[in-house]
Amino acid sequence: MTYDYQTQGTCSKVIRITEENGVLQEVKFVGGCPGNLQGISRLVKGMKVDDAINRLEGIRCGAKPTSCPDQLAQALKTMKN
């Protein structure tokens, strides 16, 4: 299943997630800091969705109340519902 999520409060604008049987197959960010987001995408590939949520949720970017990793966690939670 492929799911697109519109981010809020970050430099990235969209996260495209491909998941099969609760495991992340691919994550692509549109916009944002290419190096960091490519790194996050590679790190979560093959990870269980729930594990990724637990690791990424609540991470902040400076004074912002969210971050790209946190937005990925929010996207995964929304995708599950």
Beta strands, then each sheet from edge to edge (+ up, - down):
strand 1: 2-6
strand 2: 12-20
strand 3: 23-31
sheet 1: 1+ 2- 3+
end
